[in-house]
Amino acid sequence: MNLLARLNPFSKVHGEPFVESGRLAGDSPGRWATAVLLVLALIPSALNAIALLPELRLDVPSLNDDAFHYLMIQRASEALANGENPFDHWGPELDLGFPQFFYYQHLPHLAVVLLHRLLLKQVDLFTIFNLVRYLLLIGFPLTVYWSMRQLGFSAVAGAIGAAAATLLSSNNRSGFEYDSYVWRGFGLYTQLWAMHLFFITLACLHRVLTRGAGYAAAVVAGSSLVLAHLIYGYMMALMALVLFVNGLNRANARRRAARFAVLGILVALTTAYFWLPFLLFKAYLNASPYLERWKYDSFGARDILTWLMNGDLLDYGRLPVLTVLLALGIASALFARTRPERLALVLLLFSLVLFFGRPTLGRLADLLPMHEGLQFVRFNAGVHMAAILLMGVGGEWVWHRLARLPGHSHTVAAGLLLLVLMAPALRERWEYYAFNAQWMNRTKQALDTDQDARTILAALAELPPGRTYAGLPSNWGRGIQVGDLHFYDLLTLHRIVTTSPQHASFSLNADLTWEFDDRNPAHYNLFNLKYVVAPHGLAMPPFLRRVRETPRYILYQAETSGYAQFASISGFKDVSSQSSLLSENRSWLVSPNPGAGRFIRYGYPSGSDGSERSATGGCPGGGAISEERILPGQVELRVECSEASALVLKMTYHPNWRVAIDGRPQRPFMVSPSFIGIDVPAGRHQVRMEYHSPWYKTALLLLGVCTLVATIRFRRRFIQLDALVSSQP
């Protein structure tokens, strides 16, 4: 095929026409139109670049999920430096310890670590993290424009869609509005990556399914999306089915099915190291009952359609200007019915139905794979993506209504009209970002002047290993503030091991930290909660000993047995579900058993513990335990007891822990409250625990790398294979 045919938007590739949107879609805009469209798209981008500079310039710890994401970046960088597996390692700081990367999308975190290494570590991780966030925020319009052009929309629709894409306002519903990403918002760092990859993957999949070209790009984009945000990858898999069906007919059915199957297999193989172990061990990933129910169920058709009609879904707290563009786009798609517009409309309807969630779908929701832990509210992303496409179409309709005016005046008039239409959104976003900057500056000033906080943090860094408690969001912890931060936010930033569950609830015992009783000494010992940071004037239990005192804070220490203790196993229970396990652990936590050192041995999931289940009486006199080495993912103890006993490690149980006693492997087991139990013979012994990524995860990672390299290396073969399939009768 010659170059002219490739550039012709109406040309046929392997028998399928590729048609652009709009009445003038076949025409490239002239220089005047291009200039006006460029200005129209650049104004929101320039606003973002200026208003969001504090996100890059101010060195302020995060008060949202970004604190958790930066913690994972630091731990991944440390794992790489120490020779650990950067794709799967133990994180001790939150959730009483958990292997976050075994279950959590990690491409966005490892990208920061890689960039840090490429810059020869001359720029600190926190600055690189903020720079990546900033570039993703201001670069979103470019992603939207490129994707819309690949999907077949005109340059006019693409430019207007790009201009509107960063102006969404949706009342903190975790969609594409920038409230999800900025400092005073939610800090959804991985979703920020996924927002870009969602558009890019859709465009690449569309190109393969309709034209039989771009397999390598589609595999790279789809795999990156899965590794950047698993839920978004799940949503894209469902949307891929919509892409497959849209435009399907008898003539192209075999061709489309082959393309769809090849893409699915290649993406599945590339990312198998992540999703396959996830599915095999998902029983050890907590589905927290404390997460608001609406996040799982969503809001139902009545509420969502009301928000869509009154503007709250796209224009919360302002004139519904984007909603008007969306309405024009829907009307244009209904009447024009070109392929790109029809696709956008189908995607909007499909995403809306899924966004309605369980209140509307009822038992139909159970037909979706992995529906038990599916957060239907996340399908708001699909609604926002389709809305951006249709807003571009609506703006294009306005543009062409002025096409009858003489000379270049129609382009200027169209640009001014669209700019005036977007003005309320531009103003509201500017004010929102200005308020965000005020919060950041206020907190920065408070941190710079709080010498007391620095004194306490420095003291904690020098003390022996143990967890630290600075209250909870549900009690007096919310009152210890440094600007708009809480003291427990500072613990996360400085990688001080804590029990506060405000950023994550991944492990099976993480939710029990909400049940922690800071007046009960047994709870301090159980969680190895050795240090407490409290404000002056707060009455604390007398068993806490003052370690350091400043005008604002008091640092206390509790007497604990450390990260391990000898214990008696008072019984065995087979547990079949997470809800049953949480119920058992709650009952056990409020009983006298923690204080008496009596634990329950669990078979979880039910039937998984096939070893001997006899009860043990504990170690007479408590025995002796010396902590010789406490590192992330590695614990070495010297233990001694006159009788055979059970040893409990106060860390989250996971099957990937490996235990050796005097160099001989020993099988660990789960005890209440989802901690690690070990049978230790009588006498003196060396106990070594290490978290090891399973061999098959590494093997699958190598398989994924080889699949990706082969896909890129032999990308032209896919075109030949596609032509062969197309030629079959």
C-alpha positions, 0 to 999 in steps of 0.5 A: 500500500502506498503512502497516499493510501495509508494517509487517506482516512477513507481507504480500506485496510484488509477490507474494512473501511476506516471513516473519520467523524464529522461532516468535514472529516476528510478535510484537514483544517487550514492554517487559521483553523489549526491555529484557533484549535491549538489556542483553544486546546492550549488555554486549559493546558496552560492553566493546569501548568501554572496552577499545578506548579505547587504540586511540583515546587512545594516539598510537602508530604502527602495527606492522601494516598500519595503517601502510601504510593511514595512509601512503596516507591521507597521500598522498591528502590531499597529492594533493588539496592539490596538485591531483593526482587523489586517486583515482589518483596515485603513491606513492613511499614503498614498493615502489620506487614504485607507484600504489596507488589504481589497484589498491587499494580506496580508499574507506576512505582517502578517507573519512578525507581527506574528514572531515579537510576537513569538520573544516576540518583542525582535527583531524589525520589520524592522530586522525581515522583512529583515530577512524574505526577505533574507531567502526567497531569499537564500532558493529559490533553495530548493523550486525549487528542492522539487517541481521538485521532487514532479512533477516527475522530476529526482534528476539530473533535480531538482538539475540543475533546482535549481542551475539555478533558482536564476540566471535569468536576464530579464531587470527588467520585474518583473519576477523571476529575483532577480532584482524584490526583492533586494534593488536597484530593485523593492522590490516586497515583496509579489511576493517573497513569491508568487514565492515560493508558485507558485512552491509549489502549482503547485507540490501539485496540481499535486500530488492530481490530479495524485495520489489522495493524499495530499489534505491538503497540496494542500489546505494550499499551494493554500490558502497561494498563494491567500493570498500572491499574488492575481494575482499569485493565479489567474494565478495558477487557470488558470494553474490548468486547464492545470494540469487538462487537461494534462493527462486527458482521459476517464478512469480518467476523473471522478476521476480528475474532483472530485479531481479538484472540491474538491480542488477548493471549499476548497481553495475558502472557505478558502480564501473567506474572502479576495476575496469575499469582494474584488469583492463586493467592487472592484469599490472602488479600483483604476485602475490607468491610470498612470500605464504604459500601457504595464503593462496591455497589455504586449508586444506582441508575436513578442517582447517576442519571440525575447527576448526569442530567443536572450536571453534577457528574461533569460540572459539579458546583458550576454551570453545566457547560461540559454537560451541554457539550456532552448533550450536543455530542450525543445528539450529533452521534444519534443523527450522524451515526458515523463509526467513531461517534457511534462507538463513543455513544455505545461506550457511554451507554455500556459504562453507564449501565455498569456504573449503575452497579448492584442497586440496578443490576441486582443478580446480573452483577454476579455474572461478571468475573471476580464480582465479589470484590469488584468496585462498581463505582470505578466504572465512572472512568468509562463514563468519563472517557466516553463523555470526553469523546462525545464532548469533542463531537459536541464541540465539533458540531458547534464549530461546523454550525459557524462554517457558513460565515465568510472568510476566516471569521467562522474559525475565530467565532467558533473558537471564541464561542467554545472558549466562552462556553468553557469559561465557567469550568476554567474559572472553577478549576483555577479557584480549586487549584488556588485553594489546593495551593493554599493548603500546601503552603499552609502545611509547608509553613507549619512543617518548617516551624514545627521543630518538635515534630522533627525532634520526635521523628529523629528520636523514633529513628534511633530507637530499637525496632517496634511499631509506633502509634499516633492515634487513629483517624477515628480518635484523638489521632485526628487532632494531632495536626501539622498544618493540614497533615496529621502526625501519622502522615509523617510516620508514613513519609519517614517510613516509621513502622506503624499500625495506623490503617489510614492508607491501606487495608491489604492484609487480613489483620489490617482491619483489626487495628481499628479495634486497637484499645490504647488503654489495654496493655495486652494490645500493645504487646500483641501488635508490638506497638512499642512507641506512642506519640501523643499531644501534651494534655492528653491523659495516657495510661500509666503503663506507658513510660515517657521517653522524650518530651517537647512543648507539643508532643510526648513520646511514650514507650510500652513494654512488649515482648518484641516481634516474637513471643512463645505462646500456647495454641489453645485450639484449631479452627478451619476457616472458609472465608475472610468474613469468618476469619475476621469474625473469629479474630475480632472475638479473640481480640476482645477476649482474655486470650491475647493477654494470656498468650493463648492463640488459635491455629487456623486452617485458612483457607479451609483444609489448607493446613494438613499438618498436626493440629495438637494443642501446645501449652506454651513455654514455661516462664516465657522463655528467652527471645533475642532479636538479632536482625529485624529487616524488611522481609527478613527476621533472625531470632535466637530463641530458647525454651525448656519445652517444645512450644509454638513461636508467634511472629507478630507479622501478617501470615502469607504463604511466601514466608520461608522459615528455617530453624537451625538451618532446617526448613520449618513449615509456618502456619497461621494463628490468630490474628492472622499472624505467623506461627512456628513449632519450635523444639525444646532447647536453644535455636536460631530462627530465620524468616525470609519472604521469598517471591515464589519461583513461578512468579519469576518464571512468569516474569521472564515469560512475559519479557520474552513475549513482549520482546518477541511481539515487538521483534516480529510485529510484521509477522502479525500483519502477514498472519492477519492477511492470511486469515483475511484471505481464507474463504 
